[in-house]
Amino acid sequence: MAAVKFTATKCSPSLPVIEKVCFKVTGDNRTFYVTSQPVYIWPGASPYQAIAQAGVQAVVSVRDSSETIIPFNPFDLTETDQLILSSVAYSNIPLPHIAMSQALFDQQAFHVATALNAWKQPGLIHCSSGDRASAGFAAFLITYCGYSNPQALDFALHHLALQNQQFVDYVKAYKPPV
């Protein structure tokens, strides 16, 4: 199968996310946003209302709920309720910063890829910085879009926000279930 051609551009204007880490990825009549954590900009409305108003139909957070203790950028415990009240589908499938095996990463990343593939468009995937979200998007490219691991890794490294060596290594070795 030939790989689906995706193009990534910086979001313009940016969705309300930490450090404006926001990439709009388009191709094959699909649109995805790969971002950092949605953030409140005071004074102002909820970032989740802005995401819904931008037309996003579904959100996948790959953050671990234990990240509530991060001082600058905590896991938002109100995200689920706010997105659902804004008529945006929501799922939390963690790709945590722990020493998990490749098999565990593959399992979680496959669930992320499946959610991205199944949901109405446009969809948004986020983590705290955009790094793990980029790894999750790379798993989607491998699982459903005909990308090899090196192609997906190159896309995530050069067009998205993948930087963490742990997740670079996971993407290099990622194998979706047969």
SVG drawing of the C-alpha trace seen along z (x, -y; Angstrom):
<svg xmlns="http://www.w3.org/2000/svg" viewBox="-23 -39 40 50">
<polyline fill="none" stroke="black" stroke-width="0.4" points="0.0,0.0 1.3,-3.4 1.7,-5.8 -0.9,-8.5 0.7,-11.9 0.3,-14.2 1.4,-17.8 2.0,-19.5 1.9,-23.2 2.0,-25.4 -1.5,-26.2 -2.5,-29.7 -4.0,-31.0 -2.8,-28.7 -5.3,-26.9 -5.0,-27.8 -2.2,-25.4 1.0,-25.6 3.8,-27.4 1.7,-27.4 2.9,-23.9 0.2,-23.3 0.5,-21.5 -2.3,-21.1 -1.8,-17.8 -3.8,-17.3 -4.0,-14.6 -6.4,-12.0 -9.4,-14.3 -8.5,-14.2 -7.3,-16.9 -5.6,-16.3 -4.1,-18.7 -1.0,-17.6 -0.6,-19.9 0.6,-20.5 -1.8,-20.8 -4.8,-23.2 -4.3,-26.2 -6.4,-28.9 -5.4,-32.4 -6.8,-34.9 -9.0,-36.7 -10.8,-34.4 -12.9,-31.4 -12.1,-27.8 -9.6,-26.4 -11.9,-23.5 -14.7,-25.8 -12.2,-27.4 -11.2,-23.9 -14.9,-23.0 -15.4,-26.3 -12.5,-25.5 -14.5,-22.5 -12.5,-19.8 -14.8,-16.7 -12.6,-14.5 -9.7,-14.8 -7.2,-12.1 -5.1,-13.0 -2.0,-10.8 -1.2,-12.3 -1.1,-10.3 -3.6,-11.6 -0.8,-11.4 0.7,-14.5 -1.6,-16.7 1.5,-17.4 3.4,-19.1 3.5,-22.8 3.7,-24.6 1.5,-22.3 -0.6,-20.0 -3.1,-17.4 -6.4,-19.2 -9.0,-17.2 -11.8,-19.3 -10.9,-18.5 -13.2,-15.5 -16.3,-17.3 -15.6,-20.5 -15.1,-18.7 -18.2,-16.5 -20.3,-19.6 -18.9,-21.2 -20.0,-18.1 -16.4,-17.0 -15.7,-13.2 -12.9,-12.6 -10.5,-9.7 -7.5,-9.5 -5.0,-6.8 -1.8,-7.5 1.7,-7.2 3.3,-7.9 6.9,-8.9 7.7,-5.6 10.1,-2.8 7.5,-0.6 8.5,2.2 8.2,1.9 5.3,4.3 3.4,2.0 4.2,-1.0 3.0,0.9 -0.3,1.8 -1.0,-1.8 0.1,-3.4 -2.1,-1.0 -5.1,-2.1 -4.1,-5.8 -3.8,-5.1 -7.1,-3.2 -8.9,-6.1 -7.4,-8.6 -8.4,-6.4 -12.0,-5.9 -13.1,-9.3 -14.8,-12.0 -12.6,-14.7 -10.9,-16.9 -9.3,-15.3 -6.8,-16.5 -4.1,-14.6 -2.2,-16.3 0.2,-15.7 1.9,-18.2 4.4,-19.4 3.4,-17.8 6.2,-15.2 4.2,-12.1 1.3,-13.3 3.8,-13.2 4.8,-9.7 1.1,-8.7 0.5,-10.3 3.6,-8.4 2.0,-5.1 -1.2,-6.1 0.9,-6.7 2.5,-3.3 -0.7,-1.4 -3.2,-2.9 -1.4,-5.1 1.2,-2.9 4.3,-4.5 7.3,-2.5 8.8,-3.2 11.6,-5.3 9.1,-7.4 6.8,-7.9 9.7,-8.8 11.1,-11.3 7.7,-12.9 7.3,-13.2 10.9,-14.5 10.9,-17.0 7.3,-18.1 5.9,-17.7 7.3,-17.9 8.9,-14.5 12.1,-15.0 12.3,-12.7 14.7,-9.9 12.6,-7.3 9.7,-7.9 11.9,-8.2 13.2,-4.7 9.6,-3.4 8.5,-4.7 11.6,-3.1 10.6,0.3 6.8,-0.1 4.9,2.9 1.1,2.8 -0.7,6.1 -1.4,8.3"/>
</svg>
